[in-house]
């Protein structure tokens, strides 16, 4: 089963995203902060990581950059999701190594289409 780590500090957004993913047949691991995400990554090797941009501790941008510089996690696809959805934010996310950028509120069809492209 494909495992997805969802790093999201908003309870409602976490529940919606997790529900969409579980309905599509994915196993979801959740984290509410950058510190918790690091703990989960040390215990699990997810197939994909969803990162909220605005998080307690390090931002999703910072976490993405660190993941892509680490040889152990550099090949894991990263999807940034945020209410910050300007072209500048999307370009910045891509420059830091994000494989996709989804605007909130998350659209279920767009989410599943993005997953199909990134998980092989």
Secondary structure, DSSP 8 states (H G I E B T S, - for coil): --EEEEE---HHHHHHHHHHHHHTT-EEEEESBHHHHHHHHHH---SEEEEESS-BSS-HHHHHHHHHHSTTTTTSEEEEEES--SHHHHHHHHHTT-SEEEESS--HHHHHHHHHHH--
